[in-house]
Amino acid sequence: MKKPIKTVADLGLVLRGVRKSQALRQDDLAAISGVGPVFAGEVERGKESVHLGKVLKLLEEAGVQLVAEYADSAKSSVEEQFAKGIKPVKPRSSKVTQ
């Protein structure tokens, strides 16, 4: 089933619904996902400043697949970007200014 995700809260509600349908406790899902129970609760409540990598772990363990939907006209450009891959992020300068 597909559900449009327009907000962080939408994503949290989907996660909560799927978790409950599997009779999983929030702390159990957190444990098998390698995140803390407080974090799992924050995701389900739609906290906007959560760490996306951890959110993806929770979704994966719950069996939720996040899909990006984009225009057909962007297909070749998106495929090109995936072929190139991600460039590593350069560390920020640690200069101390006085």
N, C-alpha and C positions, 0 to 999 in steps of 0.2 A: 504494500500500500504506500502511496506517496502522500506527503503532507508538506505544503509549502512552508518554508522556514523564513520568516521575515524579521524575526527578532531573536535575541538570545533567550528570552522567555519562551518563545515557541519551541526552541530546541530543548530547553529544560523540561517542558511539558511532555514532549515526545519521549525523552529519556525516562522520565518518571512513569509514564504510561506503559512503556515496554518493560521496564524493570518490574513493575507491579504485576503485569500479565504473566511474568515468569516466576512469580512468588519469591522474588529476591528481595532481601532487606537491603536498604541503602548502604549500610556498613559492609555487608558481604560483597556487593558489587564494587565498592571502593577498594576492598582488600584484594580481590582478584584482578583489579585494574592497576594496582600499585599506586593508588592515590589515597589521601586521607578521607575519612568520613565527612569532615567539615567541608572539604572541597567538593565532594559529591553532592552534598546538600546545597551548596552555593550554586552549582551548575543547575540543579533541578529547580531552584528558585529564580533562575535567570540573571544571576550576577553578571554584569557586563565586563568585568575586568579579570575574568578567569583565564588561565593559561590554556591556549588552544590545543597544544600537544596532549595535555592531560585530558581535555574534553574528548579528543579523538580516541584515547584509550578507553574511556568509559563507554563511549558509543560502540566501539568495536566489541568489547566484552559483552555488551547488552545485545549485540546483533543488529545494531542500527548502522546503516550505510549512509554517509553523507555524500550527496551528489551535486556537482556544479552543473547547472543548466545554462547554456549560452546559445547564441544565434548560430545557425548553420554557416553563416558567412564568415564566422571566426574560426571555423574548424582547422583550416590549414595553418593559420597563425598559432593556434593553441598547440597543435601537433609539433610545429617547429620549435616552440618553446620547451616542450617536453623532451624533444630530441637533444636540444642544447643543454638542458639541465639547469640547475641553480648554481650561480656563482657564490662562493663563500663570502659571507659578510666580513668586511675588514673591521678589526677592532678599533674602537674609538681611541683617539689620542688621550694619553693620560697626563698631559701637560698640566702643571699646577700654575695658575696665574696668581700673581700677588698684586 
